[in-house]
Amino acid sequence: MDTAIVVPAPSHRSNSITLRTKLILSTAVILIVACLLLGWLFIQQQVRSAAGGLVQSGTLLAQYLAGMGRFSIVAGDTQKLDQLIQEILAAKPVAYVAVVSSRGDLQAGFGKGAWQLQFSGQPLGRKQFPVTQLVHHGRLDADTNEALVSGIWLADDGPVLRSTIEFTLGELFSLMGGSELPIFYDLLVQVPRQAHATVWDPALQLTLDEHFDTHDGLTALQPMAPSLVQVGLSTSTLQHVLRRLLWQAVIITLSTLMGGVCIVVLLARRITIPLQELTTAATKLADGETVPTVAMCTHDEIGTLTQVFNTMASRLQSREHELRELAHTLEDRVDARTQELAAANAKLRELDRRKSIFVSTASHELRTPLTSMKVHLANLRDGIDGALTDDQRRSLTRVEANLSRLRILIDDLLDLSQIERGQATIRLGPVTLENVIAKAVEDLHPFSSERRVRIVISLPSELPLVRADSDKLRQILLNLLHNAVKFTPVDAIVDLTVMKISVDEIRISVRDVGPGISPEDADKIFQPFYRAPTTHKQTKGAGLGLAIAKLLVELHHGRLWVETEPNRGSCFSFTLHSASTARPALTKTTVASPSHHQIV
């Protein structure tokens, strides 16, 4: 008979993702996130660096104009001030330059491109520069010459103040698309109120075309009303730099992603191809096919797995070959063994049959001489053949007792032999259980009186007739009661309890207070000729009573069992079926007995 190991094939769903795809996707996601993060940090650093350089250059220009134009502002030399502004405006990133009074009036200013419109129209001195109104110049520190930097968006309807000077993410995307954003940096510097010179400067007199006779005149000239210098810087150059950086970052990200994906694809092929070969080989092995050795392409964990799989496949195929060879010869060996067992069983049955015949024949043959011996012993004991002394009479009594024991043993052997051979005759009919119990107890009275053991019977108030053979039922009760009295100590009690456990079933229990039976011997005591190891050697008996009782109970379609514990006694119980006919209820049955025997 062939034996095959069936392993369910792995189910593949159409929407399942392969290991190679998972590796490629996970690596691509990691590379994209890493490149975007690094690119964003790099761009932010470059933007801050470029913007810082632009702001620093504009701050120097604004501070230069504030310092150099202070005397022109004090002297009201507009021409000189315009010249200085034009010099500052000549710088490429500068979009506009304005000098504003503390009240916000435009004193001088010029712009490039779209900013020219902001300086045309009203005459100077009464015109308001729009950017000055947007910038809160109150944040300037009067004691320092630091610039206040603000972001300006030049819209069609005028300049608008930005919340930050940095570029937002949307503005960066617009730059990548080639758009030119009207974003400017406004640098606001306060003109120093006093000159840095502490002594009289003759050049100052020539510049202002004024003459002072004393140093007190110069001291009166130096204080002035606060003025502001505003320099606007265009971010056009910065935007070109950012656009180039953004595209460089995109190109680097795509290049890194493509290179990483290519590397991962190669690595995934190196991992998944051996796994696919192993999967194909395992599927063939599960189907019972012969699997060739899988080539080991690598020396890593996958190579180790391939080597282990080859070893496993080789052993499985070798075992399968051995099983097939064994299966071919198994039927022959089973047939041969079956024939041997059948022959042995037939021999055992024949031996058992011969044993039963021998026991039955021997028992029948022994009954006749035993009966004759018992008659002659009775004659001798009664003095028919002559007078006997007391010693002779006692000897004859002992011989008669032993003959009775031998007669009981022969009867038990005959009963057991008849039951085993299926020759026992049993006549089932309605039986009054109380009468059978009373008769059994009365028959056992001599033995219980000798042992000084009381048998207490407990009956229910309403006990139906039972379906049984009265003689066989009395024999069952005699065997159980005799066994209980034999193992019960002197002056103790044996309980016989009858209980109705269902409408059709009655349980009879015999409980003693003897030494009990060990759990390993509880199932063996119902075997013929078995005596428990704990049974005292002086206890008489051949071990047939319980075996006969069990067989007789089974002939009544009942069951016999024991409940016991060492040193706590035993309780033998068996069941009988009630008869179909009803009878009046009995509450108590009393049988006359001597003082040592009580029936309740």
ZAMARGU-4260 file (C-alpha; in steps of 0.2 Angstrom, whole numbers, plus 5000, padded with zeros to 4 digits):
<rodrens>
0) 5000/5000/5000 | 5008/5017/4995 | 5009/5031/5007 | 5009/5049/5001 | 5011/5065/5012
5) 4998/5077/5005 | 5003/5095/5008 | 4990/5109/5002 | 4997/5120/4989 | 4999/5138/4993
10) 4984/5148/4986 | 4989/5163/4975 | 4977/5178/4974 | 4977/5189/4959 | 4979/5204/4970
15) 4994/5198/4981 | 5010/5208/4981 | 5026/5199/4978 | 5041/5200/4988 | 5051/5209/4974
20) 5037/5222/4973 | 5037/5225/4991 | 5056/5227/4992 | 5055/5240/4977 | 5041/5250/4984
25) 5048/5251/5001 | 5065/5256/4995 | 5057/5269/4983 | 5047/5276/4997 | 5062/5277/5008
30) 5073/5285/4995 | 5059/5298/4990 | 5057/5303/5008 | 5075/5304/5011 | 5079/5314/4995
35) 5065/5326/4998 | 5070/5329/5016 | 5088/5332/5012 | 5084/5342/4997 | 5072/5353/5007
40) 5085/5356/5020 | 5098/5360/5007 | 5086/5372/4998 | 5081/5380/5015 | 5099/5382/5019
45) 5104/5390/5002 | 5089/5401/5003 | 5093/5408/5020 | 5111/5410/5014 | 5107/5419/4998
50) 5094/5429/5007 | 5106/5433/5021 | 5119/5439/5009 | 5107/5450/4999 | 5100/5458/5015
55) 5118/5461/5021 | 5123/5470/5005 | 5107/5480/5005 | 5110/5484/5024 | 5127/5491/5020
60) 5120/5501/5006 | 5107/5508/5017 | 5119/5512/5031 | 5131/5520/5018 | 5117/5532/5012
65) 5111/5536/5029 | 5128/5541/5035 | 5133/5550/5019 | 5117/5558/5016 | 5115/5565/5033
70) 5123/5581/5030 | 5113/5583/5013 | 5097/5581/5023 | 5102/5593/5036 | 5108/5606/5024
75) 5093/5603/5012 | 5105/5599/4998 | 5092/5589/4987 | 5104/5588/4972 | 5118/5580/4982
80) 5105/5568/4990 | 5098/5563/4973 | 5116/5560/4967 | 5119/5548/4982 | 5102/5539/4979
85) 5106/5537/4961 | 5123/5529/4966 | 5114/5517/4977 | 5101/5513/4964 | 5114/5509/4951
90) 5117/5493/4961 | 5109/5478/4952 | 5098/5471/4966 | 5092/5488/4972 | 5074/5492/4966
95) 5070/5508/4975 | 5078/5520/4987 | 5069/5532/4997 | 5072/5545/5011 | 5057/5548/5022
100) 5055/5560/5036 | 5049/5555/5053 | 5031/5560/5049 | 5031/5549/5033 | 5034/5562/5020
105) 5045/5557/5006 | 5060/5569/5005 | 5069/5560/4991 | 5067/5544/4981 | 5069/5535/4965
110) 5064/5517/4959 | 5067/5505/4945 | 5054/5497/4933 | 5037/5496/4942 | 5043/5506/4957
115) 5045/5522/4947 | 5026/5524/4948 | 5027/5525/4967 | 5038/5541/4966 | 5029/5550/4952
120) 5014/5562/4954 | 5014/5573/4970 | 5029/5584/4973 | 5042/5579/4986 | 5039/5584/5004
125) 5020/5581/5003 | 5020/5563/4995 | 5018/5548/5006 | 5029/5533/5001 | 5017/5517/5002
130) 5030/5505/5009 | 5033/5517/5023 | 5015/5516/5028 | 5016/5497/5028 | 5032/5495/5038
135) 5031/5498/5057 | 5046/5508/5059 | 5043/5510/5078 | 5053/5494/5080 | 5069/5503/5075
140) 5082/5505/5089 | 5087/5523/5090 | 5104/5519/5098 | 5109/5507/5084 | 5111/5508/5065
145) 5103/5490/5062 | 5091/5488/5047 | 5073/5483/5049 | 5070/5470/5036 | 5052/5467/5029
150) 5045/5457/5014 | 5035/5466/5001 | 5024/5459/4987 | 5021/5472/4973 | 5004/5469/4967
155) 4994/5478/4953 | 4986/5489/4966 | 5001/5493/4976 | 5014/5485/4988 | 5008/5473/5001
160) 5017/5468/5017 | 5022/5449/5018 | 5022/5440/5034 | 5039/5433/5031 | 5054/5436/5020
165) 5056/5417/5016 | 5048/5409/5001 | 5033/5397/5004 | 5031/5380/4997 | 5019/5386/4984
170) 5030/5400/4979 | 5044/5388/4977 | 5033/5377/4965 | 5029/5393/4955 | 5048/5396/4954
175) 5050/5379/4947 | 5037/5382/4934 | 5047/5398/4927 | 5036/5411/4935 | 5044/5428/4941
180) 5037/5433/4958 | 5036/5452/4963 | 5044/5449/4980 | 5056/5462/4987 | 5065/5465/5003
185) 5063/5482/5011 | 5077/5488/5022 | 5073/5502/5034 | 5088/5511/5042 | 5087/5527/5053
190) 5098/5542/5049 | 5109/5546/5064 | 5104/5562/5073 | 5122/5567/5076 | 5138/5567/5066
195) 5151/5555/5071 | 5164/5569/5071 | 5167/5577/5088 | 5178/5592/5082 | 5175/5605/5069
200) 5177/5599/5051 | 5182/5613/5039 | 5175/5602/5024 | 5158/5603/5032 | 5158/5622/5031
205) 5163/5621/5012 | 5149/5608/5009 | 5136/5617/5017 | 5142/5634/5012 | 5140/5641/5029
210) 5152/5650/5040 | 5153/5648/5059 | 5164/5659/5070 | 5164/5647/5085 | 5162/5629/5089
215) 5145/5633/5097 | 5138/5635/5079 | 5143/5617/5075 | 5135/5611/5090 | 5119/5619/5085
220) 5119/5611/5068 | 5122/5593/5073 | 5105/5589/5081 | 5091/5585/5068 | 5074/5578/5066
225) 5074/5559/5064 | 5074/5553/5046 | 5073/5536/5038 | 5081/5528/5023 | 5072/5514/5014
230) 5081/5503/5001 | 5071/5490/4992 | 5080/5474/4985 | 5074/5464/4971 | 5074/5445/4973
235) 5075/5441/4955 | 5093/5435/4956 | 5088/5425/4971 | 5074/5417/4962 | 5085/5412/4948
240) 5097/5404/4960 | 5082/5395/4969 | 5075/5389/4953 | 5092/5382/4948 | 5093/5374/4965
245) 5076/5366/4965 | 5079/5358/4948 | 5095/5352/4953 | 5087/5344/4969 | 5074/5336/4958
250) 5087/5329/4946 | 5097/5323/4960 | 5081/5315/4968 | 5076/5306/4952 | 5094/5300/4949
255) 5095/5294/4966 | 5078/5286/4965 | 5082/5277/4949 | 5099/5271/4955 | 5092/5265/4971
260) 5077/5256/4962 | 5089/5248/4950 | 5100/5242/4964 | 5085/5235/4973 | 5078/5226/4958
265) 5095/5217/4956 | 5095/5213/4975 | 5077/5207/4974 | 5081/5196/4959 | 5095/5189/4969
270) 5084/5185/4983 | 5067/5180/4975 | 5074/5169/4961 | 5081/5156/4973 | 5065/5157/4983
275) 5055/5154/4968 | 5065/5139/4964 | 5063/5133/4981 | 5044/5135/4980 | 5043/5126/4964
280) 5054/5112/4971 | 5043/5111/4987 | 5027/5110/4977 | 5033/5096/4967 | 5039/5087/4983
285) 5022/5089/4990 | 5014/5082/4975 | 5025/5066/4976 | 5036/5070/4962 | 5055/5067/4961
290) 5064/5084/4965 | 5081/5087/4958 | 5094/5096/4969 | 5092/5114/4969 | 5107/5124/4964
295) 5115/5135/4978 | 5118/5152/4970 | 5123/5161/4986 | 5132/5158/5002 | 5121/5168/5013
300) 5105/5163/5023 | 5096/5159/5007 | 5110/5147/5002 | 5109/5139/5019 | 5090/5137/5017
305) 5093/5129/5000 | 5106/5117/5007 | 5094/5112/5021 | 5080/5110/5008 | 5090/5099/4998
310) 5095/5088/5013 | 5076/5087/5018 | 5071/5083/5001 | 5084/5069/4999 | 5078/5061/5016
315) 5060/5063/5012 | 5062/5054/4995 | 5073/5040/5003 | 5059/5038/5017 | 5046/5037/5004
320) 5055/5024/4994 | 5057/5014/5010 | 5038/5016/5014 | 5034/5010/4997 | 5045/4995/4998
325) 5037/4992/5015 | 5020/4994/5009 | 5023/4981/4995 | 5027/4968/5008 | 5015/4974/5022
330) 5000/4964/5015 | 5009/4948/5014 | 5016/4950/5032 | 4998/4955/5038 | 4991/4940/5030
335) 5004/4928/5037 | 5002/4936/5054 | 4983/4935/5053 | 4984/4917/5049 | 4996/4914/5064
340) 4984/4923/5075 | 4969/4914/5069 | 4978/4897/5071 | 4983/4902/5089 | 4965/4909/5093
345) 4958/4892/5087 | 4970/4883/5097 | 4966/4893/5112 | 4947/4891/5109 | 4950/4872/5108
350) 4961/4872/5124 | 4947/4882/5133 | 4934/4870/5127 | 4944/4856/5133 | 4947/4864/5149
355) 4928/4867/5151 | 4924/4849/5147 | 4938/4843/5159 | 4932/4854/5173 | 4914/4849/5170
360) 4918/4831/5168 | 4929/4831/5183 | 4916/4840/5194 | 4903/4828/5189 | 4914/4813/5193
365) 4919/4821/5210 | 4902/4824/5215 | 4897/4806/5217 | 4912/4800/5228 | 4910/4816/5238
370) 4891/4812/5241 | 4896/4795/5246 | 4909/4801/5258 | 4898/4813/5266 | 4885/4800/5269
375) 4897/4788/5277 | 4904/4802/5288 | 4887/4806/5294 | 4884/4788/5298 | 4900/4787/5308
380) 4897/4803/5317 | 4879/4797/5322 | 4887/4781/5329 | 4879/4769/5317 | 4895/4759/5315
385) 4899/4760/5333 | 4902/4773/5347 | 4915/4787/5345 | 4925/4796/5357 | 4925/4815/5358
390) 4942/4816/5348 | 4935/4805/5334 | 4919/4815/5333 | 4929/4832/5332 | 4940/4824/5318
395) 4925/4819/5309 | 4917/4836/5310 | 4933/4844/5303 | 4933/4831/5289 | 4915/4835/5285
400) 4918/4853/5285 | 4932/4851/5272 | 4921/4840/5262 | 4908/4854/5262 | 4921/4866/5256
405) 4926/4854/5242 | 4908/4852/5237 | 4905/4871/5236 | 4921/4873/5226 | 4915/4859/5214
410) 4898/4867/5212 | 4906/4884/5208 | 4917/4876/5195 | 4902/4868/5187 | 4893/4884/5187
415) 4907/4894/5179 | 4910/4880/5166 | 4892/4880/5161 | 4891/4899/5160 | 4907/4900/5150
420) 4901/4886/5138 | 4884/4895/5136 | 4875/4880/5144 | 4868/4890/5159 | 4849/4889/5160
425) 4841/4905/5166 | 4822/4908/5168 | 4818/4927/5169 | 4801/4931/5177 | 4793/4943/5190
430) 4802/4940/5207 | 4799/4948/5224 | 4816/4955/5228 | 4812/4955/5247 | 4809/4937/5248
435) 4825/4932/5239 | 4835/4944/5250 | 4828/4936/5266 | 4831/4919/5259 | 4849/4923/5255
440) 4852/4931/5272 | 4844/4916/5281 | 4856/4904/5271 | 4871/4914/5276 | 4866/4915/5295
445) 4877/4901/5301 | 4893/4910/5293 | 4888/4927/5299 | 4884/4921/5316 | 4901/4913/5317
450) 4909/4929/5311 | 4898/4939/5323 | 4893/4951/5309 | 4876/4959/5307 | 4868/4961/5290
455) 4857/4977/5289 | 4845/4978/5274 | 4837/4995/5268 | 4823/4994/5257 | 4813/5008/5249
460) 4794/5011/5253 | 4788/5006/5236 | 4798/4992/5228 | 4792/4984/5211 | 4794/4966/5206
465) 4811/4963/5197 | 4813/4952/5181 | 4825/4939/5186 | 4829/4920/5190 | 4826/4918/5209
470) 4839/4904/5211 | 4852/4914/5201 | 4848/4930/5210 | 4849/4921/5227 | 4866/4914/5221
475) 4872/4932/5216 | 4867/4939/5233 | 4875/4924/5242 | 4891/4927/5233 | 4892/4945/5237
480) 4886/4944/5255 | 4898/4929/5259 | 4912/4939/5252 | 4907/4955/5262 | 4905/4945/5278
485) 4922/4936/5275 | 4932/4952/5274 | 4922/4962/5288 | 4930/4963/5305 | 4921/4954/5320
490) 4906/4964/5328 | 4904/4975/5312 | 4890/4978/5300 | 4887/4974/5282 | 4874/4985/5273
495) 4863/4979/5260 | 4854/4993/5251 | 4841/4993/5238 | 4838/5009/5228 | 4826/5013/5214
500) 4837/5023/5202 | 4824/5024/5187 | 4807/5018/5182 | 4815/5002/5174 | 4831/5000/5184
505) 4834/4995/5202 | 4851/4995/5211 | 4857/4983/5225 | 4872/4987/5234 | 4882/4977/5247
510) 4894/4988/5258 | 4907/4981/5270 | 4920/4989/5281 | 4934/4978/5276 | 4952/4982/5271
515) 4946/4988/5253 | 4955/4985/5237 | 4968/4995/5228 | 4964/5004/5212 | 4975/4993/5201
520) 4966/4977/5208 | 4948/4984/5206 | 4946/4978/5188 | 4955/4961/5191 | 4945/4954/5206
525) 4931/4949/5194 | 4943/4937/5185 | 4941/4918/5189 | 4954/4912/5202 | 4961/4930/5205
530) 4965/4935/5223 | 4971/4952/5228 | 4989/4953/5234 | 4983/4961/5250 | 4971/4946/5254
535) 4977/4937/5270 | 4984/4919/5267 | 4972/4912/5280 | 4957/4919/5271 | 4948/4905/5263
540) 4941/4905/5245 | 4946/4901/5227 | 4942/4917/5219 | 4927/4911/5209 | 4912/4920/5218
545) 4914/4937/5211 | 4917/4930/5193 | 4901/4919/5194 | 4891/4934/5201 | 4897/4945/5187
550) 4893/4933/5174 | 4875/4930/5181 | 4872/4948/5182 | 4876/4950/5164 | 4864/4936/5160
555) 4851/4946/5169 | 4856/4961/5157 | 4863/4971/5171 | 4880/4976/5176 | 4891/4973/5192
560) 4904/4985/5198 | 4914/4990/5214 | 4918/5006/5223 | 4932/5004/5235 | 4947/5013/5244
565) 4961/5005/5253 | 4957/5003/5272 | 4939/5010/5269 | 4930/4995/5264 | 4921/4991/5247
570) 4904/4993/5240 | 4898/4980/5227 | 4883/4986/5217 | 4873/4978/5203 | 4857/4982/5193
575) 4841/4973/5189 | 4827/4978/5178 | 4809/4979/5185 | 4795/4968/5179 | 4781/4974/5169
580) 4768/4968/5182 | 4765/4979/5198 | 4763/4974/5216 | 4758/4982/5232 | 4770/4993/5240
585) 4780/4986/5255 | 4787/4997/5268 | 4796/4984/5280 | 4800/4966/5279 | 4806/4957/5295
590) 4813/4940/5296 | 4816/4931/5313 | 4835/4930/5316 | 4846/4927/5331 | 4853/4942/5341
595) 4868/4944/5330 | 4858/4945/5314 | 4846/4960/5311 | 4836/4963/5295 | 4827/4980/5293
</rodrens>
